[in-house]
Amino acid sequence: MNSETTTCISIENDKILKDVSKKYNISVSKIVVLMVKYANEKNELSITSDRNVKYRDKNNSTWRRIHLQLYQNEYEFLLDVKKIWKMSVAKIIEYCIENFLFELIEKVLEKDKTDNYLYNNYHFEIGEEDGIIYYLIYWGLPLKILQELIQKQPDTHMVT
């Protein structure tokens, strides 16, 4: 772990995360990352660029500070999710608990599919088209990149 961030979540959500953490012997940080990546894969969130960032409702509950310890690629992924989903980390956690945690438990944690490399492919590229610079963010390893890597490899099977 080489990145840390702190956020505040409701006491109710803190208890849920700690209970799941204890039951499956996985850190709260790992659960948060798995939950966000699982939610991202479901592609059920409508993404729009013309709205303000959503924050947790500060008046509905009592809050508890949590510290997340993340690998650098997990931290970068979380930053991208914040930008694209237009939500604070606290709101992302709340949204994922409400909509995806129990499905994640059933489909991933109960089946012990929490390998460290389950969601670790993260890549971006910069390009330019018609004078416009763009960034492509890949939350997975696209076939296009794999094919480019294979084509760049020297052919070691040639007989001379």
N, C-alpha and C positions, 0 to 999 in steps of 0.2 A: 504494500500500500504506500503510495507516495503523494496522495492528494487528500485534503480534508476539507469539508464544508460543514457548516452548521445551519440548522433551520429550526423552526418551531412548528410542532404539530399538536393536535388536540390530545388531551390525556387519554381519551378513548382510543384513538388511533395508535398512540404510543403503546398502550396495553395490548392491542391486537398484534402489533409488530413484535413486541417482546414475547408474547405467548407463542407465536409462530416460530420465532427464533429459537426459543427453548425447545419446543416440540421437535423441530427438525435439525437442531444443532447447527444452525447457520446464523451468522451475524446479521443484525438489523441492516447494516449497510448492504450486505449481499442480497437480502430479501428486497430491499428498495430497488437495487439495480435490476434484479431478475424481474421484478414486477413491472418496472418501466419498460424494459426491453420486451417483455411479453405483451404488454399493452400496445407498444409500438408495432409489433408484428401483426396484431389484430387489425390494424388500419381502420378502426372504427371512429376515430376522432376527426371531425371535420376541421380542416386546416384553412385558416383565412389570414391574410396579411393585413387586413384593414380593421383590426381591433386592438385595444389596449391589452396589456398583460393582465391576466386575472390573478388575484391574490386570495389567500384564505380569508374567510369571514372572521374578523377579529373579535366580533361581539358575541358569537354563539357558544363559546366554550372556554375552558381553562386550558392554557397552552403549556407545553413542556418542550424545552430545548433538546434537540438530539444532534449528535455529532456523527457525521458519516465519514468513514475512512474508505477511500476508493483508489483503485488503480488509475493511472493517468488516462488510459483510454476510456474507462468508465466515467471519469470526471468530464472529459471532453464530450462524451456521448450525452451526459446529463445537461451540459451547457447547450448543446444543439437542440435537445428536446425542449428546453426552456424557450429558446428562440422560435422554434417552429410551432410548438403547441401554444405559445404565448401564455405561459403559466409560470408562477414562481415555483420553486422546489417544493415548498409546503403544499401548494395547490396540486402539484403533480402527484405527490404522495397521497393526498386525500382522494383525488380522482381515481388513482390506481387501486387504492384499498376498496373504495366503493364499487368499482366496476370490474376489477380483474383479479384481485388477490385470491379469492376462493376458487376461481377457475385455475389459477396458477398452482395453487395447492393440489388440486385434484389431478391436473394434467402433467405437472412437472415435479413438485416436491414429493407427492405420494409415490411417484414412479422412480424417485431418486435419479432424476436427470439434471442434476445441478453441476455438472462438470464445469471446471473453470473456463474452458474454451467454448462453452455452449454458445455464447454471443460475442466473442471477442474480435470478430472481423470488422474493422473500422478503417475506412479509407476515404480520402477526398482528392479531388483533382481540380485544377484551375484551367479554364479555357477561354477562348475569345472567339466570338462570332459576330460578324458585321459591326466590329468596333465595340462590342459590349463584352465586358469581362464577366465571367460567371464561375461559380463554384458548384461542383457536384459533390454531395456528401453521400457516401455509401454506408449504410448500417448493415453490412454484410459484404461478402466478397463476390462481386458480380462476375458472371461468366466472361464478359468482355476483358476484364483485367487478367483473369486466369489464362485466357487465350494469348494475350499479349506477353505474359510472362513465359509461357511455353514457347512462343515463337522466338523469344530472345535467348533461350537456352541453346548452347552449342549442341549439335547432334553428336552424342557420344557413342552411338551405335554404328557409326560408319566403319566399314572395313577398308583399310588402306593397303 
